[in-house]
Amino acid sequence: MSKSRRGFLHYLKNLGPGLITGASDDDPSGISTYSVAGASAGLSMLWLALITTPMMAVVQGMCARIGSVTGTGLAAMIKKVFPPWLAFALALLVVVANTFNVGADFAGMSAAAHMVFGFPVLLWVLVFGAALLAAQIYLSYRVLSNILKWLCATLLAYIVTAFIVHPNWVDVLRHAVVPEVHLNGHWITTVMGVLGTTITPYLFFWQSSLMVEEEKGLGRKTIAERRGATQQEIVDAHADVNTGMVFSNLVMFFIIVTTAVTLGAHGRHDIASAQDAADALRPLAGRFAYLLFSFGLIGTGMLAIPAIAGSSAYVAAEMLSFRQGLNEAPHRASRFYAILGAGILAGMVMNFLRIDPIKALFWSAVFNGVAAVPLIVAITLIANNSKIMGRWTNSLLANLWAWITVALMGLAAILMFVYWNHQ
């Protein structure tokens, strides 16, 4: 076997935490926000897909490296480095935002299933909720991660749909590489939502915790056994993360293209959710595109909800110092699984209380965008701490992109408040 082929097979074998994290970023809530962006603002936000790719890769790469080098999750490191009041405030912020996100994702999946198969929406909430709870409790992490990896393929539906609707690719390319800015409240708030659902806090914690789970799966049960990383482990982690982030932003790119050239171009600017976009695509792009969009919505929800609820469980476990991990049996990590299950149940209950999860989703995405700024600052400071990271501190390029991310998201938050009443 040639060296290049061995290298490619090694790369494929090591795809896991980064790919799953990147794919779970394109959950129904993210898809809703991207659909709103394309329908209401056309192609004007398409350039964000290009610039957020290195931003995401650097931030998630730092989180992966922190988990791999320290042998603990991100929340545990934040608790160690920062004052307790700040650490617990950031943890609570993430858990609350995650709960709203789970509720919104259940709403999107269930509405899509209702459109395709019929039966009441709330029945689908129960079906999906029961399936996800059973999977979390009865499947090992290794089995679950392999299933989640294959569910990433459902995201290809959005790429296929974009080609079905035949956009003007010259116009698409121009908007992808030439930044466009509109100084009005709605446009800037939507940008904040796009940034918040793309570079979102739950992914930071999920990524670092998955790295720890991978090491536990290799038999490294204690923190001392997991501490430190080889050159090959760091290279593999970054290759995995970069693949996931590129894949995630490709999907974002094609969702915006699809909704912009169909819904936006036909005056359908009032799209409130991804399921609205899917339903509207049926007469504009044909039944096949509509079905692809709907099935992709269901698949991404099944992929994302375990990541979001799992992120909350990891944050709580690391902040309160109790046994954790998807590699642990439920009876050995009962509080971890209880919090994970409670996150899923709370999201289900949101739908039964008739709370509008789509509005909650959009504003939680905006809120996540604002909240991500101090978290990225904290992550960057940890990733540059040689006492914690040893020789695996940030490179100059990684620091440059990290601070560009902080600056861009911080500026977007400031402009959002400045232009709040300017439509």
C-alpha positions, -999 to 999 in steps of 0.1 A, spaced: 0 0 0 14 34 -10 23 60 17 -3 85 4 -30 58 6 -20 48 41 -21 85 51 -56 89 36 -69 58 54 -54 70 87 -72 104 81 -105 87 75 -101 64 105 -94 94 128 -124 114 118 -147 116 148 -151 144 174 -143 173 151 -165 160 123 -194 153 147 -190 187 163 -190 204 129 -220 186 116 -240 191 148 -235 228 144 -259 227 114 -288 216 136 -324 227 129 -319 259 149 -288 268 128 -306 258 96 -335 281 106 -312 310 112 -294 304 78 -328 301 61 -340 334 76 -307 350 65 -311 338 29 -348 346 26 -346 381 43 -312 393 31 -306 374 -1 -269 366 -7 -256 396 12 -244 374 42 -228 347 20 -193 361 27 -197 351 63 -195 314 54 -160 320 40 -146 341 69 -162 320 97 -145 288 84 -110 297 98 -126 314 128 -144 282 137 -114 260 129 -92 280 152 -117 282 181 -126 245 179 -90 236 174 -81 253 207 -109 235 225 -98 201 211 -62 208 221 -72 218 256 -91 186 260 -64 165 245 -34 181 264 -50 185 298 -71 153 299 -101 173 311 -130 192 296 -131 230 289 -155 237 318 -130 221 343 -102 243 330 -124 275 332 -132 266 368 -95 261 375 -83 293 359 -110 319 365 -129 332 396 -157 309 407 -184 335 402 -173 340 365 -169 303 359 -203 294 372 -220 323 354 -206 312 321 -217 276 328 -252 287 336 -254 308 305 -244 278 283 -269 254 300 -299 278 296 -290 285 260 -287 248 253 -321 240 267 -338 265 244 -318 251 215 -330 216 222 -366 228 223 -362 246 190 -346 215 174 -374 192 185 -399 217 170 -380 217 137 -377 180 134 -412 173 144 -427 198 120 -406 184 92 -418 148 100 -454 160 102 -451 176 67 -437 144 52 -454 116 71 -485 133 87 -494 125 124 -495 153 150 -464 173 157 -465 166 194 -465 128 187 -433 132 168 -418 152 197 -425 121 219 -411 97 193 -379 116 187 -375 123 224 -379 86 234 -355 75 207 -328 99 217 -332 91 255 -329 54 247 -299 59 225 -281 80 252 -288 54 279 -284 21 262 -257 27 235 -220 29 243 -202 61 233 -183 42 206 -215 29 190 -233 62 194 -204 81 178 -203 58 148 -241 63 143 -237 101 146 -208 101 121 -231 84 95 -259 109 102 -236 136 90 -245 124 55 -280 139 58 -264 173 56 -255 166 20 -292 172 13 -287 210 15 -258 209 -9 -278 189 -34 -308 212 -31 -287 242 -40 -278 227 -73 -314 216 -80 -326 253 -78 -300 265 -104 -286 297 -89 -265 323 -109 -231 310 -98 -212 341 -109 -235 362 -86 -230 336 -58 -192 337 -62 -192 375 -61 -212 377 -29 -190 349 -14 -158 369 -17 -169 405 -15 -181 415 19 -214 434 21 -226 454 51 -260 470 57 -262 494 87 -297 486 98 -310 468 129 -326 438 113 -296 430 91 -270 433 118 -292 414 143 -295 386 117 -257 387 113 -253 383 151 -277 353 149 -257 337 121 -224 342 140 -240 330 172 -254 298 157 -222 291 138 -196 299 165 -217 287 193 -208 281 230 -221 246 234 -197 234 206 -167 246 226 -175 224 256 -187 194 235 -155 194 214 -131 193 244 -152 167 262 -153 145 231 -115 146 230 -115 133 266 -140 106 257 -118 94 228 -89 91 252 -110 72 278 -119 49 249 -82 41 245 -80 30 281 -67 62 297 -90 63 326 -73 88 349 -64 125 342 -27 117 348 -29 90 320 -46 114 296 -24 145 303 -1 155 275 -3 148 238 20 136 210 27 154 178 6 129 158 -23 132 182 -24 170 178 -21 167 140 -49 142 139 -71 164 162 -66 194 140 -73 175 108 -105 162 123 -116 196 135 -107 213 102 -127 187 83 -158 193 105 -156 231 103 -152 231 65 -181 207 62 -203 227 85 -197 260 67 -202 244 33 -237 234 45 -243 270 58 -232 284 24 -256 262 4 -285 268 27 -281 306 23 -278 302 -15 -309 279 -18 -332 301 3 -319 334 -13 -324 323 -49 -358 307 -43 -376 323 -13 -358 357 -12 -359 361 -50 -397 354 -50 -405 379 -23 -408 353 5 -389 373 31 -410 364 61 -396 329 68 -397 321 105 -381 287 105 -364 260 85 -396 240 82 -413 272 67 -384 273 42 -388 236 34 -426 240 28 -420 271 7 -394 253 -14 -420 227 -26 -437 249 -52 -405 268 -61 -379 240 -63 -400 209 -67 -410 181 -44 -376 164 -45 -358 195 -32 -385 198 -5 -381 162 6 -343 165 7 -346 196 28 -371 180 52 -352 147 57 -320 167 62 -338 187 89 -348 155 108 -313 139 104 -295 170 117 -318 172 147 -310 136 156 -273 144 153 -274 177 172 -296 171 202 -273 146 219 -244 170 214 -264 200 229 -278 180 259 -245 163 263 -227 196 264 -249 207 293 -242 175 312 -204 178 307 -205 215 319 -225 206 350 -204 176 358 -171 194 355 -183 225 375 -197 203 403 -170 176 402 -190 144 398 -185 114 376 -192 120 339 -189 106 305 -207 88 277 -182 59 282 -196 54 317 -225 31 324 -256 51 336 -255 35 371 -219 47 375 -226 83 363 -262 87 373 -261 125 379 -244 130 345 -271 110 327 -298 126 348 -288 161 336 -284 149 300 -319 134 301 -334 165 319 -320 186 290 -338 165 264 -370 164 285 -370 202 291 -367 207 253 -397 184 248 -418 201 274 -412 235 257 -432 222 227 -461 210 249 -462 244 267 -468 260 233 -438 283 238 -427 296 204 -394 278 201 -385 294 168 -385 329 183 -366 316 213 -342 299 189 -334 330 169 -329 352 200 -309 325 217 -287 324 186 -282 362 189 -276 358 226 -251 329 220 -232 353 196 -229 379 223 -220 352 250 -194 336 227 -172 367 229 -160 364 266 -159 326 262 -135 328 232 -114 353 252 -112 328 281 -104 299 257 -76 319 240 -61 328 274 -61 291 285 -47 280 251 -18 304 255 -10 294 291 22 275 289 18 261 325 -14 244 313 -6 236 276 32 231 278 46 232 243 11 231 227 2 268 232 -13 288 203 7 296 172 9 332 160 -16 325 132 -40 308 157 -38 339 180 -44 362 150 -76 344 140 -88 340 176 -86 378 182 -101 385 148 -130 364 159 -134 383 192 -131 416 174 -157 407 146 -182 392 170 -177 420 195 -182 447 168 -213 430 155 -228 430 191 -220 467 195 -234 476 161 -265 456 168 -273 477 199 -263 510 182 -286 503 152 -313 485 172 -341 509 162 -327 516 127 -346 494 102 
